[in-house]
């Protein structure tokens, strides 16, 4: 097992829990916590001048931006690769990851903002729901039937898929929306498969336990 790394952030964040999934998959020893004095404290701003999570400290090395962090961890700790070594495999994993990130998670953030807004904007919600559906439709069409997102083993795209679907289900519950994935056969099958994985079960439990403390 690797020397312990520090992940600054909260497990409920899709950007953070995708890192935790990667660490669990690769058997990287980690500790996760919010910055002691807050994201905008002088101490944390010295670590990450943007004052954002997730941020990872690995010895003297500081990295932020979840996609960069995952690639860093995959390169430094090569056991159980998240990014396939073949050009085609790596491209598929990165492309699906980008689709989940850019066309689903980014739209879910808009919906989440409306969900916590005392006076939500119905037009923004409606327009954003359309965009989420468009993103999921694209993923449904593009994704090839595999045991996992793009290969026979859990990889980078699955880290993104799990974090996105967890966030999706949270937003659906908050806004009392209909399921986005129920009618999408490939995504639904993927989610059923992923939920059976030990590391995914652990992350779901970690999220549940964290919410109990809030």
C-alpha positions as CSV (number, residue, x, y, z in Angstrom):
1,X,0.0,0.0,0.0
2,X,1.2,3.5,-0.8
3,X,2.1,6.2,1.7
4,X,-1.0,8.0,2.8
5,X,-2.1,11.0,0.6
6,X,-4.4,13.8,1.8
7,X,-7.6,14.6,-0.1
8,X,-9.1,18.0,0.9
9,X,-12.8,17.9,0.3
10,X,-16.1,16.3,1.2
11,X,-17.1,12.9,0.1
12,X,-20.5,14.2,-1.1
13,X,-18.8,16.2,-3.9
14,X,-18.8,14.4,-7.2
15,X,-15.3,15.8,-7.8
16,X,-14.1,14.3,-4.5
17,X,-15.8,10.9,-4.5
18,X,-14.5,10.2,-8.0
19,X,-11.0,10.5,-6.5
20,X,-11.9,8.3,-3.6
21,X,-13.1,5.7,-6.1
22,X,-9.8,5.9,-7.9
23,X,-7.9,5.6,-4.7
24,X,-9.9,2.6,-3.6
25,X,-9.6,0.9,-7.0
26,X,-5.8,1.4,-6.9
27,X,-5.4,0.6,-3.2
28,X,-4.0,4.0,-2.5
29,X,-4.0,4.9,1.2
30,X,-5.7,8.2,1.7
31,X,-7.2,10.6,4.3
32,X,-10.1,12.8,3.4
33,X,-11.1,16.0,5.3
34,X,-12.1,19.6,4.7
35,X,-9.4,22.3,5.2
36,X,-9.2,23.0,9.0
37,X,-9.9,26.8,8.7
38,X,-12.0,26.8,5.5
39,X,-11.4,27.0,1.8
40,X,-10.5,30.7,1.9
41,X,-8.1,30.5,4.8
42,X,-4.6,31.8,4.3
43,X,-3.3,28.3,5.1
44,X,-5.4,26.6,2.4
45,X,-4.8,29.3,-0.2
46,X,-1.1,28.6,0.1
47,X,-1.9,25.0,-0.9
48,X,-4.4,25.9,-3.6
49,X,-4.6,29.5,-4.6
50,X,-8.1,28.9,-6.1
51,X,-9.4,27.9,-2.7
52,X,-11.3,24.9,-4.1
53,X,-11.8,21.2,-3.6
54,X,-10.7,18.6,-4.3
55,X,-7.0,19.3,-3.6
56,X,-4.5,16.4,-3.1
57,X,-1.3,16.5,-1.1
58,X,1.0,13.6,-1.9
59,X,4.1,14.3,0.2
60,X,5.4,17.6,-1.0
61,X,3.4,17.4,-4.3
62,X,0.1,19.5,-4.4
63,X,-2.4,18.8,-7.2
64,X,-5.9,20.1,-7.9
65,X,-8.5,19.6,-10.6
66,X,-10.0,16.1,-10.2
67,X,-9.2,14.9,-13.8
68,X,-5.5,15.9,-13.4
69,X,-5.4,14.3,-10.0
70,X,-6.7,11.0,-11.3
71,X,-4.2,11.0,-14.1
72,X,-1.4,11.8,-11.7
73,X,-2.4,9.0,-9.3
74,X,-2.7,6.6,-12.2
75,X,0.8,7.4,-13.4
76,X,2.5,7.4,-10.0
77,X,0.7,4.3,-8.7
78,X,0.4,2.1,-11.8
79,X,-1.2,-0.9,-10.1
80,X,-4.8,-1.5,-11.5
81,X,-4.6,1.2,-14.2
82,X,-7.6,3.5,-14.4
83,X,-6.5,4.6,-17.9
84,X,-6.0,1.6,-20.3
85,X,-2.6,1.4,-21.9
86,X,-3.9,1.0,-25.4
87,X,-4.5,4.2,-27.4
88,X,-8.1,3.1,-28.2
89,X,-8.8,2.1,-24.6
90,X,-7.4,5.3,-23.2
91,X,-9.3,7.4,-25.7
92,X,-12.6,5.6,-24.9
93,X,-12.1,6.1,-21.1
94,X,-11.1,9.7,-21.4
95,X,-14.0,10.5,-23.8
96,X,-16.7,8.9,-21.7
97,X,-15.3,10.7,-18.6
98,X,-15.4,14.0,-20.5
99,X,-19.0,13.3,-21.5
100,X,-20.1,12.6,-18.0
101,X,-18.3,15.7,-16.7
102,X,-19.2,18.3,-19.4
103,X,-22.7,17.3,-20.3
104,X,-24.1,15.8,-17.1
105,X,-22.3,16.9,-14.0
106,X,-21.9,20.5,-15.1
107,X,-25.6,20.6,-15.8
108,X,-26.5,19.0,-12.5
109,X,-24.6,21.8,-10.7
110,X,-27.1,24.2,-12.3
111,X,-30.0,22.1,-11.1
112,X,-28.5,21.8,-7.6
113,X,-28.2,25.6,-7.3
114,X,-31.9,25.8,-8.2
115,X,-32.8,23.0,-5.7
116,X,-31.3,25.0,-2.8
117,X,-32.7,28.3,-4.1
118,X,-35.7,29.5,-2.0
119,X,-37.1,30.9,-5.3
120,X,-36.0,28.5,-8.0
121,X,-36.2,29.6,-11.7
122,X,-38.5,27.1,-13.5
123,X,-37.2,28.1,-16.9
124,X,-33.6,27.4,-15.9
125,X,-34.7,24.1,-14.4
126,X,-36.6,23.1,-17.6
127,X,-33.8,24.1,-19.9
128,X,-31.2,22.4,-17.8
129,X,-33.2,19.2,-17.6
130,X,-33.3,19.2,-21.4
131,X,-29.5,19.5,-21.4
132,X,-29.0,16.7,-18.9
133,X,-31.2,14.5,-21.1
134,X,-29.2,15.4,-24.2
135,X,-26.0,14.5,-22.4
136,X,-27.3,11.2,-21.2
137,X,-28.7,10.4,-24.6
138,X,-25.3,10.9,-26.1
139,X,-23.7,8.6,-23.5
140,X,-26.4,6.0,-24.1
141,X,-25.7,6.0,-27.8
142,X,-22.0,6.2,-27.7
143,X,-21.3,3.7,-24.9
144,X,-20.6,0.1,-26.1
145,X,-22.0,-2.8,-24.1
146,X,-19.2,-3.8,-21.8
147,X,-19.0,-5.2,-18.3
148,X,-18.0,-1.7,-17.3
149,X,-18.1,1.7,-19.0
150,X,-15.5,1.1,-21.7
151,X,-13.7,-2.1,-20.9
152,X,-13.7,-5.4,-19.0
153,X,-12.5,-3.7,-15.8
154,X,-13.3,-0.7,-13.6
155,X,-11.6,2.3,-15.1
156,X,-11.5,6.1,-15.3
157,X,-14.9,6.4,-17.0
158,X,-16.5,4.4,-14.2
159,X,-15.1,6.9,-11.6
160,X,-16.9,9.6,-13.5
161,X,-20.0,7.6,-14.1
162,X,-20.5,6.7,-10.5
163,X,-19.9,10.2,-9.2
164,X,-22.3,11.6,-11.8
165,X,-25.1,9.1,-11.1
166,X,-24.8,9.6,-7.4
167,X,-25.2,13.3,-7.9
168,X,-28.0,12.8,-10.4
169,X,-30.0,10.8,-8.0
170,X,-29.5,13.4,-5.3
171,X,-30.7,16.2,-7.6
172,X,-33.7,14.0,-8.7
173,X,-34.7,13.6,-5.1
174,X,-34.2,17.3,-4.2
175,X,-36.3,18.5,-7.1
176,X,-38.7,15.5,-7.1
177,X,-38.0,14.7,-10.7
178,X,-38.5,11.5,-12.6
179,X,-35.6,9.1,-13.0
180,X,-33.2,10.2,-15.7
181,X,-31.7,6.7,-16.2
182,X,-34.5,4.3,-15.8
183,X,-35.4,4.3,-19.5
184,X,-31.8,4.2,-20.7
185,X,-30.9,0.6,-20.9
186,X,-27.2,0.7,-21.2
187,X,-26.7,3.3,-18.5
188,X,-29.2,1.5,-16.2
189,X,-27.4,-1.8,-16.7
190,X,-24.0,-0.1,-16.0
191,X,-25.3,1.4,-12.8
192,X,-26.7,-1.9,-11.6
193,X,-23.3,-3.5,-12.3
194,X,-21.4,-0.7,-10.6
195,X,-23.5,-0.7,-7.5
196,X,-22.4,-4.3,-6.9
197,X,-18.7,-3.3,-6.8
198,X,-17.1,-3.4,-3.4
199,X,-15.5,0.1,-3.8
200,X,-18.8,1.6,-5.0
201,X,-20.7,0.2,-2.0
202,X,-18.0,1.6,0.3
203,X,-18.3,5.1,-1.2
204,X,-22.1,5.0,-1.1
205,X,-21.8,4.1,2.6
206,X,-19.2,6.8,3.2
207,X,-21.6,9.4,1.7
208,X,-24.5,8.2,3.7
209,X,-22.5,8.3,6.9
210,X,-21.2,11.8,6.2
211,X,-24.7,13.1,5.6
212,X,-25.7,11.8,9.0
213,X,-23.2,14.1,10.6
214,X,-24.3,17.2,8.8
